């Protein structure tokens, strides 16, 4: 399983997933724990908001964790077979571990998009 996390600063989980260009990518290691595989630092035209279609570097992910996004983003990711998890958690590694273990993450405060 591969887990992508929106992280504009590569330290915390950030929101605005559709416009995010930086992602931490984790893969489950032999011990069943997340291990950082790579960091994506994409150009502006490769944000999901601007992407015109076709294969995308995020397509490697099974799950995407973010601090916030709209339903349109969730639907767009579902069409790419990527499940989106919205959370108020801030630690990318701990959040990835929780998702891998099937544990729920705290939900973000809801707000209008």
Secondary structure by P-SEA (a helix, b strand, c coil): cbbbbbcccccbbbcccccccbbbbbbbccccccccccccccccccccccccccccccccccbbbcccccaaaaaaaaaacbbbbbcccccaaaaaaaaaacccccccccccc
